Amino acid sequence: MRFKILGSSFVGLSLLGGAAVAQPPPDARAPTLEAQRTAVAALPGGRFARPTSYDSMTGEQKNYLASILSGPRSAVSGPLVVMLASPTLGDLAQQTMAYARFAGEAGYSSVPPKLNELAVIMAARTWSSPYVWNAHYRYAVGVGLPPALVEAVRTGSPPPAGLEPDVQAVYAFLDELLKTKQVSNATFEAARTALGGDRQLVDLIGTLAIYQMSAMLTAVDRTGLEEGEAPTLSPLE
């Protein structure tokens, strides 16, 4: 995925007549019509129908597209493309994905980026999602996750010894939650302490959840990888 950072610009929500309606933040950059047409023309194929052109889109789809491009992204890819089929769901979900993806930026997730990316790649591993994995594993290393840990997640191997305490605590939390669908009191407290509080722990769980949604959408759609990319994640035996 290709991204642009807009600082604290994050698409908010307001309630109108009982329905959630996207509201651009004060500093949002409204995309030009040319940018929107270009984005639609560049949509990759998949099993779900794609608009054939900007002019063929419904009003809801155009609003969804504008909402994406008004935020921190410069393109529409992966699960965001799939959700053009349901743009109201798509707009709510893409805001959550942006909140999770841009952890560490003002107005986004409170989880430190390296720990946030640990949740993303563990979600990708759980669903054997080459799309989510390829979009994040290099970034995960770039923001501070040990390459040996990233490789252990990829291969389904035990984590390496000597991890930093915060990484160890968050890995243990995510691993236990994914495997048992619960966490012990000890695991909960260790992760909460490592992250710094309840908000951070809830944000972490949110990242794990929204990226499993991303993995499911791209799996069902059979979304391809970015041009020139080769899959680096295979199902575990």
Sequence and secondary structure as in RCSB ss.txt:
>XXXX:A:sequence
MRFKILGSSFVGLSLLGGAAVAQPPPDARAPTLEAQRTAVAALPGGRFARPTSYDSMTGEQKNYLASILSGPRSA
VSGPLVVMLASPTLGDLAQQTMAYARFAGEAGYSSVPPKLNELAVIMAARTWSSPYVWNAHYRYAVGVGLPPALV
EAVRTGSPPPAGLEPDVQAVYAFLDELLKTKQVSNATFEAARTALGGDRQLVDLIGTLAIYQMSAMLTAVDRTGL
EEGEAPTLSPLE
>XXXX:A:secstr
  B   TT   EEEEETTEEEEE  TT     HHHHHHHHHT    SS   SSGGGS HHHHHHHHHHHHTTBSS
  THHHHGGGSHHHHHHHHHHHHHHHTTTSTTS  S HHHHHHHHHHHHHHTT HHHHHHHHHHHHHTT  HHHH
HHHHHT    SS  HHHHHHHHHHHHHHHHSS  HHHHHHHHHHHTSHHHHHHHHHHHHHHHHHHHHHHHHT   
 TT         
